[in-house]
């Protein structure tokens, strides 16, 4: 078995080409750049006339040829050699370019790999973030429900405490608009007020005094404690009907400013009344009042049933 002149490996007749030139060497068809497909298409004549590259470019001298023919053949051979050199240089350049391209492709692939890893990392982090957000939403939702429940409980307890306070204030009367003077007798002022409103009845006053922090520009209210709850109700109802009660009715030197007699509301109810009046005004309600320590609002005369405001939640009924 012969050896390939190109790779020095063993060659068989079925996959070799034999140079028909001076060298007569054997080559694997793959070692001379011929594909298996092209090798299979070659006829016996083509295989018999095949020349290796060294023999193909080697100058040939034919017997009896003249110098002109010899020069022409030499010139053709030189051109073929130049073409081969140019081809080799081009191949070398192409290979060099391909190596650079391959290196750049490898670099890009590394960058893409790094980018994919970064994207995957961010995706994993985002998934973790979404899970944390969902967990936080559940916690917030639970806290909101608990808080709403606590608010309702606090509101109910506040209303209950407010109701208990009212039980202690059933015999209390609050008067607003009475001028403050030094060494005043609040009990006497209360008796005079009662005589103006109910001249034919008598009153038993347990105590009477100013309440609240002292203010320079506004008179503090007087709170009187009576012995009888019915007397309180009668006094308040009469005062509301008699709308011309003024300070000068008690003392002639006092200004003709109105005096208001009403229930001694708790701080909670006063705040609730203020809010109810404010919302009622915004919603164009005509009436907001207090009766027997209960707050009511009414749209107009056509509304048969007034809205009772016992807690802050009831303010939502004013629509």
Buried (B, 14 or more C-beta within 10 A) or exposed (E): EEBBBBEEEEBEEEEBBBBBBEBEBBBBBBBBEBEEEEBEEBEEEEBEEBBBBEBBBBEEEEEEEEEEEBEEBEEEBEEBBEEEEEEEEEEEEEEEEEEEEEEEEEEEEEEEEEEEEEEEEEEEEEEEEEEEEEEEEEEEEEEEEEEEEEEEEEBEEBBEEBEEBBEEBBBBBBBBBBBBEEEBEBBEBBBBBBBBBBEEEEBEBEEBBBEEEEEEEEBBBBBBBBEEEEBBBBBBBBBBEEEEBEBEBBEEEBEEEEBBBBBBBBEBBEEBBEBBBEBBEEEEBEBBBBBEBBBBBBBEEEEEEBBEBBBBEBBEEBE
